[in-house]
Amino acid sequence: MSNTKIAKITKSEISANVAAADVTPKSYVIGPNSVTGETKLKYVPNPKRKNSKAWARYEQYQTATTFAEYQELNQDKQSIPDIKHDLNKGFVEIS
């Protein structure tokens, strides 16, 4: 039997270590575009069919000015398919 001591780490210490390790900006490839949280977005007025689910989601996220804000406003499982579709159709532009 070994006398090696195992240090106990608190949840807050684990959270701090994870937060410190997660400082590099994440890059996403969406279709032919590579985006990060700071990528600027511009939207056209809502082109979706009124009162559809896609229209409601677009209403929520069309005010986002960056990809990070977009992700905060559109936390639906459709967020990445939405942005891919919108970029392809020209509803959203990367600026």
Secondary structure, 3 states (H helix, E strand, C coil): CCCCCCCCCCHHHHHHHHHHHCCCCCEEEECCEEEECCCEEEECCCCCCCCCHHHHHHHHHCCCCEHHHHHHHCCCCCHHHHHHHHHHHCCEEEC
